Amino acid sequence: MPRLALLLALLLTAGCTGSPDTRGPFPAGADLVREAATSFASVRSVRFAAGVNGVLPGFPLRQIEGDATLGDGGTATGTADVQDGDGHTKFPFAVRDGQDSLPDEYRVSAFLGPQGALKRLLEGMTDAKTEGRENVDGAPALRVAGRVPATVAHSVLPPIDADLNVKVWVSDALPRRFVRLWVQIPPPDNHLSPVMIELSLTEQR
């Protein structure tokens, strides 16, 4: 297995344990996603970890983890691993919304909050179906599969211009929490593999 794929696999499975329980019955997927979107709208700070498997033009990120908050005008700190030519570079980062070097679409306030991209992605999800129950970061969560239309996907991450297959994990306990996201981005042609992105969201406040 290539090194990046191995690292990504470790990242993606670190928070999930055991095989999914598919016995049901389960709450409707659309209801779970709607409730998760409502609760996520009030989240003002979160710890995040994300991995990218594949090459997405205009988006050289391989892995990123850190903390983000809407407080203090919107700030995020952590470490990022980005593609750099034939190699990659890992570095610490600390950014604040409004910095000249930070594109608007990557501001903390563009992702968190009632108008944030992650909430819009949940609200734009279609064909939601609950697939089963798994433990995520030590707590039961319900896995919901569905699709996100290209128009919604593009508003969340500009390099994406295609319909997405997605899986969302929502906490089994109330209030419903949006705790994990898996995205499959189709390749621009049949000679390439799809790009996969996984995002984990913990310590939500």
ABEGO torsion letter per residue (X at the ends): XBAAAAAAAAAAAAABBEBBBAAOBBBBAAAAAAAAAAAAAABABBBBBBBBBEBBBGBABABBBEBBBABGGEBBBEBBBBBBEABBBBBBBBBBBGBAABBAAABAAAABEAABAAAAAAAABBGBBBAEBBBBGGBBBBBBBBBBBAAAAAAABAABBBBBBBBBBBBABOBBBBABBBBBBBBABAABBBBBBBBBBBGBX
